[in-house]
Amino acid sequence: MKFAYTILYVANVPKTIEFYKNAFGFKEKFVTGENDYGELISGETTISFANFELANQNLKSGNSFQHSSLDQKAFGIELAFTTENIDEDFQQALNAGATLAESVIEKPWGQKVGYLRDINGFLIEVCTPIKMGK
């Protein structure tokens, strides 16, 4: 088995795709004609977005999900993006509409890490790669 992709349930797929393109420099892979599902080219793992209606169609047996929102605490999960240019890339995300959760700091093991929330309230970690042997 192989981890293939993460799907985030959002209110507006095209708006979310545009945010991730502008904030993090990812490329759009595709968005359906119905604008209910889309994918980004984001490295080895695909980030996908489905709108709430499509998610509800997939979860018909009474299962449901909690909507993410900036008005609520972030879910206990994060997306983590690595970069060598953390200060510049972190600021780019803020300029594109991300919300600051925690400023960039250097951890005792030498990695720089900062936290943002996307336009839907999902938690994003932006960090430098962990250097082996430190």
C-alpha positions, 0 to 999 in steps of 0.5 A: 500500500502507498499513501497517495493523496489527502483530500480536504473538504472545503466550501469552494474548490476553485477559490481554495486551489487559487489560494494554494497556488498563490500562497505556496506556489503549487500548480493546478493539476485539474478541477472538474467542470462542476468545480466540486473536486480539484488536485494540486501538483505539490511534490510526491503526494497530491493535495486534493479538495472536494466541496462539501456536497461531494463529500456528503455524497461520498458519506451516505451512510449517516457518516458526516464530518466537521467543517473546518473554519477559521472561526473554530480551533484547527483540527488535530492534523496539519499539512506540512510543506518543506522549503529552504526559503522559509522566511520568504515562503512564509511571508508569501503565504501570509500575503496570499491570505493565510492567517498566522498561527505561530511565527517561524522559530528555530527548534533545538535540532536546527529546523525552522518551523512556522504555522499558518491556517489556510483560508478554510482554517486548515493548519499548515506547517511550513518548515525547513527540511530536517538535516540528518546528522545534527 
